[in-house]
């Protein structure tokens, strides 16, 4: 790769937006390699606290003088060209690269880079594999899209030649990677504001898979995954629920719908029994992907079973926040119909008295293009509450509103603000209920507000 030598002879690297979940791990890994790291950010937070704890200088706010002394500047995707620090770097002739480019460069400094891709399940699977490999003595480095309690954050610096990272397909970010092993969990219609249609998404995954140097670990039950990798001449390892796969789950059972238990099989031979702490059929697939990859790398069945059995989830993936008044408040990152269906079906099997889904639609384009699919998913819970749509990077050129979605879901409520949703839940939820906030935006704030209100009510 032409930019792989950009670190040669460099000492001081400046990160614009260093507190971002994708930036912090890169800063941490590069610091461990002996680079002097500094950065800037607009907002305080847990990730920034972690960065500062390493003694890394952090400037609050973006100003051109912040880059003084820097020989290379890395910026997150949210940082635009008119940012004063990017402009200053350009004027001074300091090379500037986007985070995904640096991720590719960093991963190529490891002999065995493992990239976890797919429309759904990336963060959970990356967390599962990271925890399994660390627990099995492989000592990998890791870059995860969410906080993994096992490592106290979303990054880990190991001493081996293995790095595990999440590979996101949005705007073709994952094409910056050339992994040793590429895991494809599933391929589904999403990010249609960029890809326009499923065919383009499949072409992108095909290109990503073709950049792999070692092996592909594929969901053999997912037609799109198998279709978009059919022409690639690499070693392929398949996983799924069908015994036609190399690795598969047999004798699946669930303890009160909470703990999924299954026999982990390899070509007809039982390797071990895995009992998960995280619920849902989708997590069996995630666990199979992690277990298959770990076994391929040389982890023993006993190590795989033990470490996957200890995996308690990652931040914002069916994360239970509290149970005031015997009302369970949980939060989940699901923001695509397929993810909503997987999580809500799991919730409905957990024998709560009533399941409340508080959903914040994420982007006008996704809501408009997948409206009927969202409606089908939100018919699953006992009661759906829909907040106003979070615009993210868009303007409402689609003329779409939360009421358009609500009209398709019998008994649903469209309540725009988190304050009003909190009041409604506090008034109507009862002991034995589950209140599950869902979305890719800031709906976790609503979960925290509901939790605080219920604690006040039932103290």
Buried (B, 14 or more C-beta within 10 A) or exposed (E): EEBEEBBEEBEBBBBBBBBBBBBBBBBBBBBBEEBBBBBBBEEEEBBBEBBBEEEBBBBEEBEBEBBEEBBBBBBBBEBEEEBBBBBBBEEEEBBBBBBBBBBBBBBBBBEBBBBBBBBBBBBBBBBBBBBBBBBBEBBBBBBBBBBBBBBEBBBBBBEBBBBBBBBBBBBBBBBBBBBBBBBBBBBBBBBBBBBEEBEBBBEBBBEBBBBBBBBBBBBBBBEBBBEBBEEBEBEBBBBBBEEEBBBBBEEEEBEEBBBBBBBBBBEEEEBBBBEBBBBBBBBBBBBBBBBBBBBBBEBEBEBBBBBBBEBBBBBBBBBEBBBBBEBBBBBBBBBBBBBBBBBBBBBBBBEBEBBBBBBBBBBBBBBBBBBEBBBBBBBBBBBBBBBBBBEEEBEEEBEBBBEBBBEBBEEBBBBBEBEEBBBBBBEBBEEEBBBBBBBBBEBBBBBBBBBBBBEEEEE
